[in-house]
């Protein structure tokens, strides 16, 4: 195999075509010229050498040597130009491994070509008719020419240096995430819809450790990777295969600390992926920049995301405009979670404006932010204008009385909201009563949570009476969670609940021995340490339902139940007591002396008391 064949094969393997007169074609021309010169008749060669010797004597130099040196230099420059052109092309279109393999093949072919040329030279010398003149030995090139490296060695050295430069070339190891799809020619990556091979390649380029769990579950419809410590680099690594994945519809990446850089990678992925519908990105420290990138992609409606969680990402008012654009332009999102962020009045105002023109969002969670003042009022006005929003969580903000009254006005006009959570908003009694009045006239709201606010028992009772007395509201659950109440409140609620036919339930905080207002604290307190007093008070409040439950367990109808049955009813009715009190209760209510509890003494006065036959018999015996 000749040097020309090796270079042509190299160019053909790399997919290149040499230009006329350059690269491999130039080498072919030079070799043909050399062969033609070797095949010239011997007398012409002798004449040339004689003329060269004469010129050398006249001009004091060796014309033959200069001509040979200039010819060799020209040949070497032309060879070098062709080889450099060839290697430049290989560097652009081949990987490091292919360049190294091609260089090895070219070096081997060059050695074979040199051996072939040596054989051809010997054969040509033997075929010459006349021997060269004796003077030809004097006109031979100087020793300087024989000290040059053998043909092809310079090319091999340049190839080795080029390969070393390829190893240090960062362009062959592109770590940018701009190219979301595999390069052309990688047929295996193009047909891998799961993204496994692309993930391994991306991890190698980014220097990230592949996550085995991610590779294992790439074919699932739901991928949960909470708290895997991906970071920005790990997020970029998984974003590329997710861009071409066709199976995952629910993606949970909560708590991976991806930061704004990872947020940009996820946004880039969403531009290509149209299969993910549920996306959880909570607790990732995306900040305003990362959230803005996510909102930018979603407002184009090029994705299928219907549920999005950006909770706990330190998003503040700087992302207000991005959030407005999201609500104003997106037509697929039905659930948005922005809880536990740093959204203030400015962001609340923009969110309110966006809600007013959004026709698709059904669930919104803004709990745990910093919404207060005029921003809270504008947010309430936006909710009022929304005819699609069904569930809204505004807990743990700072609405106070001003925001509470705005919420009351919203409830009077809104005819879509079904669940509202306003816990922990520093609402006072005036705001609570205004909200109660609004709920009484609302025909849609089913659940209202007002716990952890500054409310007293009297104000709570007023809200309950307004709601229970209403024949319009369909409200089924009212929560005053963690707000202490007294027994009077419990008794009134029980009475109000019996007046309504709908399934209504009221949740409240701990029951106090006395009320939680100044006037109520002046009343006699209930001594919960006395089991008899505690039982009588609870029976009075619950209108003897406790006794009726005991009678249902009394199979013999003699007015007695066992200690276990009594404790079960106490637990069922949620009567506060200590287990140690039961022994005292048994000692005082055990009229038969068999460890049972006689409850007939707690029956209502208008109901006839049924004395136990055993008691009557014992009385007759005595």
Helices and strands as residue ranges (DSSP letters): H 3-14, H 23-38, H 42-59, H 63-93, H 96-126, G 134-137, H 143-146, H 153-167, G 170-173, H 187-191, H 196-206, H 212-216, E 222-224, H 231-244, E 250-252, H 259-272, E 278-280, H 287-298, E 307-309, G 317-319, H 320-329, E 335-337, H 345-357, E 363-365, H 373-385, E 391-393, H 400-413, E 419-421, H 429-440, E 447-449, H 457-469, E 477-480, H 487-497, E 505-508, H 518-521, H 531-541, H 545-553, E 560-561, H 563-572, H 579-589, E 597-598, G 600-602, H 613-621
